[in-house]
Amino acid sequence: MILSELTADPAEFGARTGWHLEPQGACKADICVPLPATARTNDRALDGAIDVRVVADTLGMPLVHDAEHAIWALGPETRVTGRALSTATAPELELPTADGNVFRLSSLLGQKVLLVAWASW
């Protein structure tokens, strides 16, 4: 989930993450995780918005800030499902380019990279 601020409408948060805020906490499928009272903002102007930092911390969702572009990226829960990356370092990948040279993923070290995989089957 990409955010421009650290508050979110509960309905939008639920639609984009699958976690719906219920009286008993944040619920997804048959799992409900109690949330602290600070999960909801006290600002009346925000009309019941959630504090993404609190919810992310409670559910173990990684929250990354890109200061240059003033955006935040919220990843999937890890504490609840137990699924987490052990590192953000990709293994070396070598692919042939259209002109016959070899492209190495490590040539992009220090840059943001998005890897997209596709299979026809």
C-alpha positions in Angstrom: 0.0 0.0 0.0 1.5 3.4 -1.0 0.6 6.3 1.2 1.2 10.0 1.1 0.5 10.4 4.9 0.4 8.1 7.9 -3.3 8.2 8.5 -5.8 6.2 6.4 -9.5 5.8 6.1 -10.4 2.5 7.7 -12.5 1.3 4.7 -9.7 2.2 2.2 -7.1 0.4 4.5 -9.3 -2.7 4.5 -9.8 -2.7 0.8 -6.1 -2.3 0.1 -4.7 -4.6 2.8 -7.5 -7.1 3.6 -7.4 -6.0 7.3 -10.8 -4.6 8.4 -11.1 -2.7 11.6 -13.8 -4.3 13.8 -14.6 -3.6 17.5 -12.4 -6.6 18.5 -9.4 -5.3 16.5 -8.0 -5.7 13.0 -9.5 -8.8 11.3 -8.6 -10.7 8.2 -10.4 -13.9 7.3 -10.7 -15.8 10.6 -7.9 -13.9 12.4 -8.5 -10.9 14.6 -5.7 -9.0 16.3 -6.5 -6.6 19.2 -5.4 -3.1 18.5 -4.3 -0.5 21.1 -6.6 2.5 21.6 -4.0 4.6 19.8 -4.8 2.9 16.5 -7.5 5.4 15.9 -6.6 9.1 15.6 -8.1 11.5 18.1 -8.3 14.3 15.5 -12.0 14.9 14.8 -11.1 16.4 11.4 -9.8 13.0 10.3 -13.1 11.4 11.2 -12.0 8.1 12.7 -8.9 7.6 10.6 -6.4 5.0 11.6 -2.8 5.7 12.6 -0.9 3.6 10.1 2.2 3.5 12.3 0.4 1.9 15.2 -1.5 -0.7 13.0 1.7 -1.5 11.1 3.6 -2.0 14.3 0.9 -4.2 15.8 0.5 -6.4 12.7 4.2 -6.5 11.9 3.8 -4.7 8.6 7.0 -3.1 7.3 6.6 0.6 6.8 9.2 2.4 4.6 9.6 6.1 4.0 10.9 7.6 0.7 11.7 11.1 1.9 12.7 12.3 -1.6 9.2 11.6 -3.0 7.3 12.1 0.3 5.6 8.7 0.2 5.4 5.7 2.5 5.1 2.0 1.5 3.3 -0.4 3.7 4.1 -4.1 3.2 2.2 -7.2 4.1 1.9 -8.4 7.7 4.6 -10.6 9.0 4.0 -11.0 12.7 0.6 -12.7 12.2 1.4 -14.9 9.2 5.0 -15.6 10.1 6.1 -14.9 6.5 8.9 -12.4 6.2 11.9 -11.8 4.0 15.1 -12.4 5.9 16.9 -9.9 3.8 16.1 -7.2 1.2 19.2 -8.2 -0.8 18.4 -10.0 -4.1 20.7 -12.8 -5.3 22.9 -12.2 -8.3 20.9 -12.5 -11.5 22.4 -12.6 -15.0 20.3 -12.3 -18.1 21.2 -11.8 -21.8 20.4 -8.4 -23.3 18.9 -7.8 -26.7 22.3 -6.9 -28.1 24.0 -10.1 -26.8 25.7 -8.7 -23.7 25.1 -9.9 -20.1 23.1 -7.8 -17.7 23.9 -8.3 -14.0 21.4 -7.3 -11.4 24.3 -6.2 -9.2 25.1 -3.4 -11.7 22.1 -1.6 -10.1 23.4 -1.8 -6.5 22.3 1.2 -4.5 19.3 1.9 -6.7 15.7 1.1 -6.2 14.7 -1.9 -8.3 11.4 -3.5 -9.1 11.6 -7.1 -10.2 8.6 -8.4 -12.1 8.3 -12.1 -12.9 5.8 -13.7 -15.3 5.2 -17.2 -16.5 2.8 -18.3 -19.2 1.6 -21.4 -17.4 
